[in-house]
Amino acid sequence: MFAQRTKNLNSSFIRDILAVTQQPHIISFAGGLPDPQLFPVDELQQAAQQMHQQLGNALYQYSETAGLLPLRSYIAQNLTIAESQPDNIIITTGSQQGLDLVVRCLIDPGQKVVVEAPTYLGALQVLRANQAELVTIPSDDQGPDLSALEEIVKLEPIRFFYTVTDFQNPTGASYSLERRKGLVELAEKYDFLILEDAPYSSLRYSGESLPSLHTLMPHRVIHFGSFSKVIAPALRLGWINGPREVIKIVEKLKQAADLHSSGYDQHLVLHYLQSGALLPHLQTICTAYGRRLEAMAAALTTYMPDQVQFTKPEGGMFIWATLTSNESTMTLFKSAIEQGVAFVPGEAFYAFGESHNSMRLNFSNSHVDLINEGVKRLASLINNERLEGRSSIA
């Protein structure tokens, strides 16, 4: 009854548990959510008033598939480091749609693509839905294992490598400059593309910014940007910046999919950006999220010094923690919900479920006092389960 491609569809673990984790008594470290209390509501209301005054009824008309030219021009001039033109950019309904359109543009069923282990769950969903053959390579806090990648591409061609270079979802890791340069050199040498997902690159709280892969080699890299984490997710606006030959095909696919992203939301974001409100807003959220990152790292160190290993990231929204006892975090998750705290078990971020003792902890959507309490609950739960395990063995 259903198309072959639907057999590869998997529901997102995070989306499935969202209703549970949003219950008032749950301290949730699960979703990759910005704090709604920090949304720039007043500035967006002002932008809405201005665009209504300027555009009137025309605001509600159809728009062009590629997106508003002034918005694409603003992105090209202000939100990219590489030399970009509006024709290299297309506006999408969130960067998730952008990823889906590009994957549909580039691969046929059964073609190989490489991802890191672990990697973004939403990317795994898109790749499986489009019947890609997934190949994984390990990564560390400096980036992907380039030797492992080269061993793969030496033997047979791949279509592309997908990655989040800055404050990766789920690990929070950022590529070193050496790995960035090495990766684009491999792409050039072995003739494959790189899909660079960059929703968190503006959320830096310490350290120095490094050039994007797109900046280093624009003709090999398709770059995805998003307003979800830095303005508001409900606007569902993102963009693709890539070689013109790719953007032309993606535009046709988008036209078939939804004609165009919301013109209303595009005008709203454009007026907001033109008002100059983005930079001070970024400073506000980076200050707030940076404090929450420090609070979570401190709580993990205080309450679970021997139970978990983690590396504190320089930005983003996540800390990746691994249980030193090698216990299952999926089992722990079920008990944690009963104790009023939630996280995402790490195996959800592996193409083949390779890791069972890791977990992703979000710090951006909880205030400092709740972060401290939530980590205390997790620590108590882990310690109790270990004691019970030792008692049963004894």
Order of alpha helices (4+ residues) and beta strands (2+ residues): alpha-beta-alpha-alpha-beta-alpha-beta-alpha-beta-beta-alpha-beta-alpha-beta-alpha-beta-beta-alpha-alpha-alpha-beta-beta-alpha-beta-beta-beta-alpha
